[in-house]
Amino acid sequence: MFPDCYEQYGENLDNDQVAVLHGSVIHKEDETRINIRDIHRLDTYLPSIIKEITWILQPNESGEDFLSELREALNQNMGDCKIHIGFLIENQVLISELAGSLSIHLQGNVYKRLCKHPAILDTILKTEPIPEPKARRWARN
């Protein structure tokens, strides 16, 4: 890691904390090197890249309770992550979109809590694309 990268992002490196690293891997003869451009804490980075979430529910009485919990989470965490609701019916998932105004800032603790609900069968996350690595200015021809 370059000193300027560590100076800028080093605070995001904690023991036992998952981090997202952006950089490039360079293979050269018997050596492999990782050049890190930036570092982000996973818990604060994920909400910025998740653009849509689809909650797949079982169509039973616990689904209504989940929708109430989801509405409470929406009221407390308004954001720009679109929400879709899907129901498993006869081995097919039927998905409906919610109004665009019902978007959430999907923080890790909220996601974990909602995923543990007994009505949830699965989730589908749509993220923004991973940025292409920048071309090396010092590449050899």
C-alpha positions as CSV (number, residue, x, y, z in Angstrom):
1,M,0.0,0.0,0.0
2,F,1.3,3.4,-0.9
3,P,1.9,5.8,2.0
4,D,-0.6,8.4,0.7
5,C,-3.3,5.7,0.4
6,Y,-2.6,4.6,4.0
7,E,-2.7,8.2,5.2
8,Q,-6.0,8.8,3.5
9,Y,-7.8,5.5,4.2
10,G,-5.8,3.8,7.0
11,E,-8.5,4.6,9.6
12,N,-10.7,2.1,7.7
13,L,-8.4,-0.8,8.6
14,D,-9.5,-2.3,12.0
15,N,-8.8,-5.7,13.5
16,D,-11.5,-8.2,12.7
17,Q,-13.3,-5.7,10.4
18,V,-14.2,-6.5,6.8
19,A,-13.0,-3.9,4.3
20,V,-13.4,-3.3,0.6
21,L,-10.2,-2.6,-1.2
22,H,-9.9,-1.0,-4.7
23,G,-6.7,-1.6,-6.6
24,S,-5.0,-3.8,-9.0
25,V,-3.0,-7.1,-8.9
26,I,0.3,-7.2,-10.8
27,H,1.9,-10.5,-11.7
28,K,5.5,-10.3,-12.6
29,E,7.7,-13.4,-13.0
30,D,7.7,-15.1,-9.5
31,E,6.1,-12.1,-7.7
32,T,2.6,-10.9,-7.2
33,R,1.9,-7.5,-5.9
34,I,-1.4,-5.7,-4.9
35,N,-1.5,-2.0,-5.4
36,I,-4.4,-0.5,-3.3
37,R,-5.9,2.8,-4.3
38,D,-8.5,3.1,-1.6
39,I,-10.0,1.3,1.3
40,H,-13.6,1.4,2.7
41,R,-15.3,-0.2,5.7
42,L,-17.7,-2.7,4.3
43,D,-20.6,-1.6,6.6
44,T,-20.4,2.0,5.3
45,Y,-19.5,1.1,1.7
46,L,-22.3,-1.3,0.9
47,P,-25.2,1.1,1.2
48,S,-23.5,3.3,-1.4
49,I,-23.4,0.6,-4.1
50,I,-26.6,-1.3,-3.5
51,K,-29.1,0.2,-5.9
52,E,-32.0,-2.2,-5.6
53,I,-33.2,-5.0,-3.3
54,T,-35.8,-7.6,-3.9
55,W,-37.2,-9.4,-0.8
56,I,-38.6,-12.8,-1.6
57,L,-41.3,-13.8,0.8
58,Q,-43.4,-16.8,1.7
59,P,-47.1,-15.9,1.1
60,N,-48.2,-16.6,4.7
61,E,-49.2,-14.7,7.8
62,S,-45.6,-13.8,8.7
63,G,-45.3,-11.9,5.4
64,E,-47.7,-9.2,6.7
65,D,-45.5,-8.8,9.8
66,F,-42.4,-8.5,7.6
67,L,-44.1,-5.7,5.5
68,S,-44.8,-3.8,8.7
69,E,-41.2,-4.1,9.8
70,L,-40.0,-3.1,6.3
71,R,-42.2,0.0,6.4
72,E,-40.8,0.9,9.8
73,A,-37.3,0.5,8.5
74,L,-38.2,2.7,5.5
75,N,-39.5,5.4,7.7
76,Q,-36.2,5.4,9.8
77,N,-33.8,5.0,6.9
78,M,-34.9,6.8,3.8
79,G,-32.5,6.6,1.0
80,D,-32.1,5.8,-2.7
81,C,-32.1,2.0,-2.8
82,K,-35.2,0.8,-4.7
83,I,-37.3,-2.0,-3.1
84,H,-39.1,-4.8,-4.8
85,I,-41.3,-7.5,-3.1
86,G,-41.5,-11.0,-4.5
87,F,-43.7,-13.9,-3.4
88,L,-43.0,-17.5,-4.0
89,I,-46.2,-19.0,-5.4
90,E,-46.3,-22.5,-6.9
91,N,-42.5,-22.6,-7.4
92,Q,-42.5,-19.3,-9.2
93,V,-41.5,-15.9,-7.8
94,L,-43.9,-13.1,-8.6
95,I,-42.2,-9.7,-8.2
96,S,-43.8,-6.3,-7.7
97,E,-42.3,-2.9,-7.7
98,L,-43.0,-0.4,-4.9
99,A,-43.4,3.3,-5.4
100,G,-40.2,5.1,-6.1
101,S,-40.7,7.1,-2.9
102,L,-40.4,4.0,-0.9
103,S,-36.6,3.7,-1.1
104,I,-34.2,2.8,1.7
105,H,-30.7,3.6,2.9
106,L,-29.8,-0.1,3.4
107,Q,-27.4,-0.2,6.3
108,G,-25.9,-3.6,7.2
109,N,-27.6,-3.9,10.6
110,V,-31.0,-3.1,9.0
111,Y,-30.4,-5.6,6.2
112,K,-29.3,-8.3,8.7
113,R,-32.4,-7.7,10.9
114,L,-34.8,-7.9,8.0
115,C,-33.1,-11.0,6.5
116,K,-33.6,-12.9,9.8
117,H,-37.4,-12.4,9.6
118,P,-39.2,-15.8,9.2
119,A,-41.1,-14.6,6.1
120,I,-37.9,-14.1,4.1
121,L,-36.9,-16.9,1.7
122,D,-34.2,-14.9,-0.1
123,T,-33.0,-11.5,-1.3
124,I,-31.6,-10.3,-4.6
125,L,-29.3,-7.3,-4.6
126,K,-28.5,-5.2,-7.6
127,T,-25.3,-3.1,-7.2
128,E,-23.7,-0.5,-9.2
129,P,-21.0,-1.9,-11.5
130,I,-17.5,-2.3,-10.2
131,P,-15.4,0.5,-11.7
132,E,-12.9,-0.5,-14.3
133,P,-9.3,-0.2,-13.1
134,K,-7.4,2.9,-14.3
135,A,-4.7,2.3,-16.9
136,R,-1.3,2.4,-15.4
137,R,0.6,5.6,-16.4
138,W,3.9,3.8,-16.1
139,A,3.0,0.7,-18.1
140,R,5.8,-0.8,-20.3
141,N,5.3,-1.2,-24.0
